[in-house]
Amino acid sequence: MRSSRFAVGAVLFAATSASPPGPDAAAKPIAPRRLNAARETTIRVLVAVGFSAVRVGSTRAVVFLEGDGEHLIARSGTGAAWRIERDGRRVRAVRPDGVPTVWVEGPIIARSEGTGEPATPLVLTGKSYRGEFLFYGADSGVMVVNRLPIEEYLRAVVPLEMGTRSSSDVAAVEAQAVTARSYAYIHLSSDPARAFDVTAGVLDQVYGGVAGETEVGNAAVESTRGLVLMYAGRVVNAPYHATCGGTTAAASEIWRSPDEPYLQPVSDRVPGAGRDYCDIAPRYRWTRSFDAATLNAALAQYLATYATVPAGIPGIARDVAVASHTPSGRVGLLRITTDRGNFLLHGNDIRYVLRAGGGEILNSTYFSVETVAASDGTLARLTLHGTGYGHGVGMCQWGAIGRARAGQDFRTILRTYYSGTTVGSAG
C-alpha cells in the first residue's frame, strides 16, 4: 500500500515494476449474468474519473441496465463499443451509430452477456476488466466503478503489488494475497452515499484489470481463497512495503497514529548469517544527493504542507540534521534550518518534502545525513545515505520473498511481520 493521489481525467492504472506484471438496443428484456453476492463478496473499485465520455465494449454482447440492476436500458451487439456520456448527474449510453438511450440518473450498469466463470471481461478505454461497470455523472465528468468479486479483484492486485514472481517465491505471493484481501475487506463500505470502496491506484492497492494477472498470482489467490489476517478475532488492516532495510517500524514511528499491537518493529535478520532477508532488494541500500538549487526548490514547493512556514516562504537552507531517531533506527524528527528559521519534520512527512527534482518521494526515513556548507553559510550539498524502500510498517515484501526462498510458508511469514495475528476465514 502506497500513498498518492490519483489523476483526474485518467484511468487509475499505475505502472509498476511488474510485467503484465492491466450494436442495437434490445427489443425485449433478457436475463443478464449477475454477480452472486450471496456466494461471493463484491468490491467496488474506482477505475476512472474526469472523462467527458468513455467507451465500453466486450467480445460478447453487453447489456446496459438502470442502477437497480433490474430494468434494461439497451443491449449492444457483439464487439460493439458504446460511448457513455454525462450531463450533470445524468448518464446515457450512445450506440456506435450515434443513437443514444434516454438520460437516467446514474448509475448505468454495464454487464457482459452470457454465463461462465469467470465471465467475459468488459473493455474500458482499451483495458479489460472482470465483473461489471457502474457509470456515474460526477462534477468532473464520467466516473467509472468496476464491481466484481473480491477474489477476482485480488488476481489483478497481487502481482502489481508484489511484482511478477517465480514459483520459488509462492509463499511470499500467498502472504501478499492474504494482506491484500484483508485490506479489501476492511475497506468495504456500507455507506449508501459512497459510490466506491477503493481506488485502483496507489492511494489504496494498485489494480490493473485482466492485464495485471499472472499465473503465480492467480494460484496464490486461489490457494488462500477467503483467508484474511486477524487479531483478537477481527480482520485487521495489514500495511506492507517494499523493503524494510533490516527492521520494520511501528506505526507511530511513521504516521501520526497510535500503535497497533500487531504492528511492532520486527528484525529481518537471517539468524546466524550476518545479513537480512531483504538484502536481495534493488533498493536495500541507496544514496540521494541534493545540490543547493534542488534542495531549496523542494523546500519551497513542499515544506509548507508539512510544517508551519511564515508566509509560505521557507527561505534558503543552511543545515539539515537528525533531531531524533525512532526505536527501529529511522529518523523520527528532521530539523531543517534556513535563513528564516528552524522547521521540524515528523516521520513519513520527511519523504514528501525531500523529493528528487522530478518529484519522486524519498525512498524511506531510514537514513543518515551528510552536509557540505558553502562559504556564505548556506547549504551547498545534502547527501542522504539510506536503506529500505517504503514506509517500513508491516510486511516487508522483499523480506517475505527472502523468507519464502529460505523455505518459510505464508503463515510463518505473516506471523513474523504481524505479531500475534492469526490467519482465518473472512466469511
VEXNUGU-182696 format. One record per residue (C-alpha): residue number from 1; residue in one letter; y, z, x. Coordinates in steps of 0.05 Angstrom, whole numbers. Layout:
N
BATOR  seq  type      py      pz      px
BATOR  NUM     A       Y       Z       X
...
This chain:
427
BATOR  seq  type      py      pz      px
BATOR    1     M       0       0       0
BATOR    2     R      65     -21      27
BATOR    3     S     136     -12       2
BATOR    4     S     182     -70     -12
BATOR    5     R     218    -106     -68
BATOR    6     F     193    -170     -99
BATOR    7     A     238    -231    -102
BATOR    8     V     268    -253    -168
BATOR    9     G     251    -325    -185
BATOR   10     A     186    -326    -145
BATOR   11     V     112    -319    -154
BATOR   12     L      93    -250    -129
BATOR   13     F      42    -272     -78
BATOR   14     A      55    -241      -9
BATOR   15     A      30    -275      54
BATOR   16     T     -14    -231      97
BATOR   17     S     -57    -239     159
BATOR   18     A    -117    -250     115
BATOR   19     S    -140    -322     103
BATOR   20     P    -159    -342      31
BATOR   21     P    -159    -280      69
BATOR   22     G     -90    -337     -79
BATOR   23     P     -51    -631    -499
BATOR   24     D     -50    -625    -571
BATOR   25     A     -31    -568    -617
BATOR   26     A     -92    -541    -653
BATOR   27     A    -102    -562    -724
BATOR   28     K    -146    -503    -741
BATOR   29     P    -159    -432    -716
BATOR   30     I    -212    -424    -662
BATOR   31     A    -247    -364    -631
BATOR   32     P    -216    -356    -561
BATOR   33     R    -250    -315    -508
BATOR   34     R    -228    -243    -510
BATOR   35     L    -224    -192    -455
BATOR   36     N    -275    -140    -474
BATOR   37     A    -232     -77    -469
BATOR   38     A    -289     -34    -494
BATOR   39     R    -332     -57    -437
BATOR   40     E    -282     -66    -381
BATOR   41     T    -215     -33    -369
BATOR   42     T    -160     -83    -360
BATOR   43     I     -97     -82    -318
BATOR   44     R     -31    -119    -327
BATOR   45     V      -3    -149    -263
BATOR   46     L      68    -177    -258
BATOR   47     V      57    -243    -221
BATOR   48     A     123    -280    -231
BATOR   49     V     193    -266    -257
BATOR   50     G     260    -301    -258
BATOR   51     F     239    -373    -270
BATOR   52     S     276    -414    -323
BATOR   53     A     208    -442    -342
BATOR   54     V     136    -441    -315
BATOR   55     R      76    -487    -323
BATOR   56     V       7    -464    -343
BATOR   57     G     -59    -502    -349
BATOR   58     S    -134    -499    -336
BATOR   59     T    -193    -545    -324
BATOR   60     R    -212    -526    -395
BATOR   61     A    -171    -524    -458
BATOR   62     V    -121    -468    -465
BATOR   63     V    -103    -431    -528
BATOR   64     F     -34    -401    -540
BATOR   65     L     -30    -340    -585
BATOR   66     E      22    -293    -611
BATOR   67     G      27    -225    -577
BATOR   68     D     -24    -193    -624
BATOR   69     G     -77    -239    -596
BATOR   70     E     -98    -260    -666
BATOR   71     H     -51    -314    -690
BATOR   72     L     -58    -383    -659
BATOR   73     I       5    -420    -638
BATOR   74     A     -24    -481    -604
BATOR   75     R     -83    -509    -566
BATOR   76     S     -78    -552    -504
BATOR   77     G    -123    -608    -483
BATOR   78     T    -169    -601    -423
BATOR   79     G    -130    -603    -358
BATOR   80     A     -62    -607    -392
BATOR   81     A      -4    -567    -362
BATOR   82     W      43    -538    -414
BATOR   83     R     112    -511    -399
BATOR   84     I     133    -441    -421
BATOR   85     E     208    -433    -437
BATOR   86     R     250    -375    -457
BATOR   87     D     313    -365    -499
BATOR   88     G     334    -293    -490
BATOR   89     R     273    -252    -511
BATOR   90     R     241    -311    -547
BATOR   91     V     190    -356    -515
BATOR   92     R     155    -420    -533
BATOR   93     A     104    -469    -505
BATOR   94     V     120    -542    -494
BATOR   95     R      68    -598    -493
BATOR   96     P      66    -648    -436
BATOR   97     D      98    -699    -482
BATOR   98     G     157    -652    -495
BATOR   99     V     138    -628    -565
BATOR  100     P     150    -553    -569
BATOR  101     T     118    -498    -611
BATOR  102     V     162    -452    -652
BATOR  103     W     201    -397    -617
BATOR  104     V     167    -329    -621
BATOR  105     E     187    -260    -599
BATOR  106     G     147    -251    -535
BATOR  107     P      97    -247    -511
BATOR  108     I      58    -311    -518
BATOR  109     I     -14    -303    -493
BATOR  110     A     -49    -360    -457
BATOR  111     R    -125    -358    -452
BATOR  112     S    -175    -408    -424
BATOR  113     E    -221    -430    -479
BATOR  114     G    -296    -420    -473
BATOR  115     T    -344    -367    -450
BATOR  116     G    -374    -347    -385
BATOR  117     E    -369    -291    -335
BATOR  118     P    -320    -298    -303
BATOR  119     A    -282    -346    -349
BATOR  120     T    -250    -409    -323
BATOR  121     P    -186    -390    -287
BATOR  122     L    -116    -407    -311
BATOR  123     V     -68    -442    -264
BATOR  124     L       4    -419    -257
BATOR  125     T      51    -459    -212
BATOR  126     G      -7    -485    -172
BATOR  127     K     -45    -418    -164
BATOR  128     S    -108    -398    -202
BATOR  129     Y    -117    -331    -236
BATOR  130     R    -173    -299    -275
BATOR  131     G    -161    -266    -342
BATOR  132     E    -103    -286    -386
BATOR  133     F     -27    -293    -382
BATOR  134     L      26    -259    -423
BATOR  135     F      94    -295    -423
BATOR  136     Y     157    -255    -439
BATOR  137     G     230    -272    -443
BATOR  138     A     268    -228    -394
BATOR  139     D     341    -223    -374
BATOR  140     S     328    -263    -310
BATOR  141     G     281    -315    -341
BATOR  142     V     208    -322    -358
BATOR  143     M     166    -262    -338
BATOR  144     V      91    -274    -327
BATOR  145     V      39    -219    -332
BATOR  146     N     -34    -230    -314
BATOR  147     R     -80    -186    -355
BATOR  148     L    -152    -182    -330
BATOR  149     P    -209    -132    -319
BATOR  150     I    -195     -85    -261
BATOR  151     E    -258    -106    -225
BATOR  152     E    -235    -179    -225
BATOR  153     Y    -165    -157    -203
BATOR  154     L    -196    -120    -143
BATOR  155     R    -231    -182    -119
BATOR  156     A    -163    -212    -105
BATOR  157     V    -133    -148     -76
BATOR  158     V    -184    -120     -27
BATOR  159     P    -185    -179      22
BATOR  160     L    -110    -185      22
BATOR  161     E    -100    -111      36
BATOR  162     M    -158    -104      86
BATOR  163     G    -157    -175     116
BATOR  164     T    -215    -223     119
BATOR  165     R    -273    -184     147
BATOR  166     S    -344    -199     170
BATOR  167     S    -407    -167     144
BATOR  168     S    -406    -116     201
BATOR  169     D    -344     -86     170
BATOR  170     V    -372     -80     100
BATOR  171     A    -367      -4      96
BATOR  172     A    -293      -7     111
BATOR  173     V    -284     -60      57
BATOR  174     E    -322     -17       8
BATOR  175     A    -277      42      25
BATOR  176     Q    -217      -4      13
BATOR  177     A    -246     -24     -54
BATOR  178     V    -251      48     -76
BATOR  179     T    -180      66     -55
BATOR  180     A    -151       3     -87
BATOR  181     R    -189      17    -152
BATOR  182     S    -163      89    -151
BATOR  183     Y     -92      64    -143
BATOR  184     A    -102      15    -201
BATOR  185     Y    -129      68    -248
BATOR  186     I     -74     118    -237
BATOR  187     H     -21      65    -248
BATOR  188     L     -46      43    -317
BATOR  189     S      10      55    -365
BATOR  190     S       5      75    -438
BATOR  191     D      79      66    -449
BATOR  192     P      87      12    -504
BATOR  193     A     155      -7    -476
BATOR  194     R     126     -25    -408
BATOR  195     A     101     -97    -401
BATOR  196     F      60     -88    -337
BATOR  197     D      23     -35    -297
BATOR  198     V      32     -61    -226
BATOR  199     T      66    -117    -189
BATOR  200     A      28    -169    -147
BATOR  201     G      68    -156     -84
BATOR  202     V      75    -103     -31
BATOR  203     L     112     -56     -78
BATOR  204     D      42     -40    -104
BATOR  205     Q     -20     -76     -78
BATOR  206     V     -20    -148     -55
BATOR  207     Y     -55    -191    -107
BATOR  208     G     -67    -265     -94
BATOR  209     G    -107    -291    -153
BATOR  210     V    -171    -332    -141
BATOR  211     A    -147    -357     -73
BATOR  212     G    -147    -286     -47
BATOR  213     E    -221    -274     -60
BATOR  214     T    -274    -274      -5
BATOR  215     E    -350    -266      -4
BATOR  216     V    -348    -200      33
BATOR  217     G    -292    -173     -11
BATOR  218     N    -328    -193     -76
BATOR  219     A    -391    -159     -51
BATOR  220     A    -354     -95     -34
BATOR  221     V    -321     -93    -102
BATOR  222     E    -388    -104    -137
BATOR  223     S    -426     -53     -95
BATOR  224     T    -374       1    -111
BATOR  225     R    -362     -21    -183
BATOR  226     G    -327      33    -223
BATOR  227     L    -322      82    -165
BATOR  228     V    -257     119    -152
BATOR  229     L    -232     174    -106
BATOR  230     M    -228     243    -139
BATOR  231     Y    -202     311    -122
BATOR  232     A    -212     372    -166
BATOR  233     G    -241     328    -220
BATOR  234     R    -184     278    -226
BATOR  235     V    -172     208    -199
BATOR  236     V    -121     211    -143
BATOR  237     N     -71     166    -110
BATOR  238     A    -103     143     -45
BATOR  239     P     -50     114       2
BATOR  240     Y     -72      74      62
BATOR  241     H     -40      39     121
BATOR  242     A     -60     -10     176
BATOR  243     T     -64      33     239
BATOR  244     C     -52     108     248
BATOR  245     G     -48     105     325
BATOR  246     G     -92     165     336
BATOR  247     T     -79     212     278
BATOR  248     T     -58     204     206
BATOR  249     A       0     242     175
BATOR  250     A      12     290     118
BATOR  251     A      53     261      60
BATOR  252     S     113     307      73
BATOR  253     E     118     282     145
BATOR  254     I     135     212     119
BATOR  255     W     163     217      49
BATOR  256     R     207     266      12
BATOR  257     S     149     292     -28
BATOR  258     P     104     353     -28
BATOR  259     D      38     352       9
BATOR  260     E     -28     340     -26
BATOR  261     P     -88     380      -3
BATOR  262     Y    -128     316       7
BATOR  263     L     -73     282      48
BATOR  264     Q     -73     321     113
BATOR  265     P     -69     298     186
BATOR  266     V    -136     271     209
BATOR  267     S    -155     255     281
BATOR  268     D    -180     184     292
BATOR  269     R    -210     203     359
BATOR  270     V    -281     178     375
BATOR  271     P    -320     241     395
BATOR  272     G    -333     243     469
BATOR  273     A    -306     173     481
BATOR  274     G    -234     185     502
BATOR  275     R    -209     132     453
BATOR  276     D    -191     123     380
BATOR  277     Y    -229      86     326
BATOR  278     C    -166      46     310
BATOR  279     D    -151      24     382
BATOR  280     I    -181     -45     364
BATOR  281     A    -119     -58     321
BATOR  282     P     -68    -111     344
BATOR  283     R     -10     -61     337
BATOR  284     Y     -45       0     363
BATOR  285     R       9       2     417
BATOR  286     W      77     -32     413
BATOR  287     T     147     -34     441
BATOR  288     R     211     -53     406
BATOR  289     S     278     -62     442
BATOR  290     F     348     -67     414
BATOR  291     D     408     -92     452
BATOR  292     A     475     -65     430
BATOR  293     A     492    -121     383
BATOR  294     T     425    -118     346
BATOR  295     L     425     -42     340
BATOR  296     N     497     -39     315
BATOR  297     A     484     -95     265
BATOR  298     A     423     -57     238
BATOR  299     L     463       7     231
BATOR  300     A     520     -29     196
BATOR  301     Q     472     -61     146
BATOR  302     Y     422      -6     132
BATOR  303     L     445      64     153
BATOR  304     A     489      78      93
BATOR  305     T     428      71      47
BATOR  306     Y     393     129      80
BATOR  307     A     449     174     106
BATOR  308     T     519     194      86
BATOR  309     V     565     147     123
BATOR  310     P     641     155     115
BATOR  311     A     669      93      82
BATOR  312     G     602      60      95
BATOR  313     I     620      44     167
BATOR  314     P     574      77     218
BATOR  315     G     612      55     280
BATOR  316     I     585      38     349
BATOR  317     A     521      71     373
BATOR  318     R     528     120     432
BATOR  319     D     460     153     431
BATOR  320     V     393     155     394
BATOR  321     A     349     216     403
BATOR  322     V     289     250     371
BATOR  323     A     313     314     336
BATOR  324     S     244     338     314
BATOR  325     H     171     319     312
BATOR  326     T     121     327     255
BATOR  327     P      54     363     262
BATOR  328     S      19     297     274
BATOR  329     G      68     279     330
BATOR  330     R     111     229     293
BATOR  331     V     186     230     292
BATOR  332     G     208     277     237
BATOR  333     L     283     272     247
BATOR  334     L     320     220     288
BATOR  335     R     392     233     308
BATOR  336     I     438     173     315
BATOR  337     T     505     186     348
BATOR  338     T     562     137     341
BATOR  339     D     636     138     354
BATOR  340     R     643     162     282
BATOR  341     G     594     220     282
BATOR  342     N     522     242     280
BATOR  343     F     472     217     229
BATOR  344     L     402     244     216
BATOR  345     L     345     200     190
BATOR  346     H     283     230     160
BATOR  347     G     211     205     165
BATOR  348     N     197     136     137
BATOR  349     D     272     123     127
BATOR  350     I     275     111     202
BATOR  351     R     232      49     195
BATOR  352     Y     280      18     145
BATOR  353     V     342      28     188
BATOR  354     L     317       8     257
BATOR  355     R     299     -62     235
BATOR  356     A     290    -122     281
BATOR  357     G     342    -177     280
BATOR  358     G     301    -216     228
BATOR  359     G     297    -155     181
BATOR  360     E     226    -132     198
BATOR  361     I     220     -57     190
BATOR  362     L     197     -13     247
BATOR  363     N     121     -11     257
BATOR  364     S     115      65     249
BATOR  365     T     150     131     263
BATOR  366     Y     101     147     318
BATOR  367     F     145     131     379
BATOR  368     S     185     156     438
BATOR  369     V     257     137     455
BATOR  370     E     286     106     518
BATOR  371     T     361      92     522
BATOR  372     V     407      57     571
BATOR  373     A     482      74     568
BATOR  374     A     538      25     581
BATOR  375     S     596      42     627
BATOR  376     D     641      57     568
BATOR  377     G     594     109     539
BATOR  378     T     565      65     484
BATOR  379     L     491      49     480
BATOR  380     A     473     -14     517
BATOR  381     R     398     -15     500
BATOR  382     L     349      24     459
BATOR  383     T     275      17     471
BATOR  384     L     221      49     428
BATOR  385     H     150      57     455
BATOR  386     G     105      67     396
BATOR  387     T      35      69     368
BATOR  388     G       7      53     299
BATOR  389     Y      28       7     243
BATOR  390     G      47      32     174
BATOR  391     H      67      99     143
BATOR  392     G       6     135     170
BATOR  393     V     -15     173     107
BATOR  394     G     -86     169      80
BATOR  395     M    -137     119     104
BATOR  396     C    -126      83     170
BATOR  397     Q    -153      13     155
BATOR  398     W    -167      -5     228
BATOR  399     G    -197      63     238
BATOR  400     A    -242      50     178
BATOR  401     I    -263     -15     209
BATOR  402     G    -279      20     275
BATOR  403     R    -318      73     238
BATOR  404     A    -357      20     199
BATOR  405     R    -376     -14     264
BATOR  406     A    -399      53     290
BATOR  407     G    -447      59     231
BATOR  408     Q    -409     104     182
BATOR  409     D    -417      87     108
BATOR  410     F    -358      82      60
BATOR  411     R    -368     152      31
BATOR  412     T    -364     183     100
BATOR  413     I    -302     142     116
BATOR  414     L    -267     164      52
BATOR  415     R    -288     237      60
BATOR  416     T    -259     236     130
BATOR  417     Y    -190     208     113
BATOR  418     Y    -183     243      46
BATOR  419     S    -203     315      58
BATOR  420     G    -241     350       2
BATOR  421     T    -248     288     -42
BATOR  422     T    -310     260     -75
BATOR  423     V    -328     191    -100
BATOR  424     G    -340     188    -175
BATOR  425     S    -341     142    -234
BATOR  426     A    -276     121    -267
BATOR  427     G    -307     119    -336
